């Protein structure tokens, strides 16, 4: 999910970067839908965390354990 939070919206420099990112996502096979206004239903979903704190910490711990284990030794 990508948001352009620039107050200048389509008329600012952020718009150029967002479009480039979305084009790359589209080329990689992602579904891209442009919306000018986020619906109330979507806003309600975004108000809640996507994962619990416990799920986040478990994922972060697993990432860092793997990252530290696989890094080259000096």
C-alpha positions in Angstrom: 0.0 0.0 0.0 1.5 3.3 -1.0 0.3 6.7 0.1 1.3 10.1 -1.3 1.0 12.3 1.7 2.3 15.4 0.0 0.0 18.4 0.3 0.7 19.1 -3.4 -0.5 15.6 -4.3 -0.1 15.1 -8.1 1.6 18.4 -8.5 4.7 17.8 -6.3 7.9 15.9 -6.7 6.7 13.1 -4.5 4.2 12.2 -7.2 7.0 11.4 -9.6 8.6 9.0 -7.1 5.4 7.4 -6.2 4.6 6.8 -9.8 8.0 5.2 -10.4 7.6 2.9 -7.4 4.1 1.9 -8.6 5.4 1.2 -12.1 8.1 -1.1 -10.7 5.5 -2.9 -8.5 3.3 -3.3 -11.6 6.2 -4.7 -13.6 6.9 -7.2 -10.8 3.4 -8.5 -11.0 1.7 -6.5 -8.2 -1.9 -5.3 -8.6 -1.9 -1.5 -8.7 -5.1 0.4 -8.1 -5.0 4.2 -8.0 -7.4 5.8 -5.6 -7.8 9.5 -5.0 -9.7 9.1 -1.8 -9.3 6.3 0.8 -12.7 4.9 1.7 -14.0 4.9 5.2 -13.9 1.1 5.3 -10.2 1.1 4.4 -9.5 3.8 6.9 -11.1 1.7 9.7 -8.9 -1.2 8.7 -5.8 1.0 8.8 -6.6 2.2 12.3 -5.9 -1.2 13.7 -2.4 -2.8 13.7 -1.8 -5.2 10.9 0.0 -7.6 13.3 0.1 -7.8 17.1 3.1 -6.7 19.0 4.0 -10.3 19.7 3.8 -11.2 16.0 6.0 -8.2 15.1 8.6 -9.1 17.8 8.7 -12.7 16.8 9.3 -11.8 13.1 11.9 -9.2 14.0 13.7 -11.7 16.3 13.7 -14.3 13.5 15.1 -11.8 11.0 17.9 -10.6 13.2 18.8 -14.1 14.4 19.1 -15.2 10.7 20.9 -12.0 9.7 23.5 -12.2 12.5 24.0 -16.0 12.0 24.6 -15.7 8.2 26.9 -12.6 8.2 30.5 -13.1 7.1 33.0 -13.4 9.9 36.1 -11.1 9.8 
